[in-house]
Every structure is written in structure tokens, then in C-alpha cells.
Amino acid sequence: MLEHVRNLARRIAHDDFRHGLGKWAVGLESGGSVNAERGVLDIDVPGGATVWFRERLHGPYVLEYTATPVSADGANDRVSGLNNFWNATDVRSPVVEQRPAGLRLHGPGAVH
């Protein structure tokens, strides 16, 4: 079914993570780094991070990505949660903020 949707769909937004974070707004809970280069969005943080896609998406769409949690010997390497929110809006401000208390969510809220 997903292949059928892909064949019918037209791409409305895309990031190949080769040109920096211009399409993204980043909020860090406890420091760390978020980088987009060489085809990878690398989130290396000791606490939480929120990474917002700046472009507003309209109409029906499919979100597709691959995530690889790192469990190695790095200071921040741990397998934790990966939360996903789409059609989320911060109701307090037009500026993207990282705190979830003021979010208005549509559809399924989070996947762990």
C-alpha cells in the first residue's frame, strides 16, 4: 500500500540533510549538538532535543525517514525515545519553542 501511495504522490517537502539546518528549528534541553550534513541529521545531546521542520505542510501526506539510535561508547550514546509529532502548533507563540505543554496536536501524537 505504501508503495502505491508513493507512486501517486508528489513531493511537497524534502530535506536530504546535506545543506545545514536552514529548514529546521532546534531546541536543546541540556546542550549538545544537532547538525545536518553528508545526508544525516545527527542529534548528539545529553538530554532532550526538539527538531521542528519549519515549512507548514498542507493536505494529505506521508512522512518517511530512517532513524538509527546509537548505542556505542560516546558520552551521549544511549537508546532512548524517538517522539514524532505532525501537524503540531505552538499555541502560545508564532515562534517555534521546544516545550510541549503548549502544543496543539492533530492525529496520532507520539510514537515511541
Beta strands, then each sheet from edge to edge (+ up, - down):
strand 1: 24-28
strand 2: 33-37
strand 3: 40-44
strand 4: 49-53
strand 5: 89-90
strand 6: 103-104
sheet 1: 1+ 4-
sheet 2: 2+ 3-
sheet 3: 5+ 6-
end
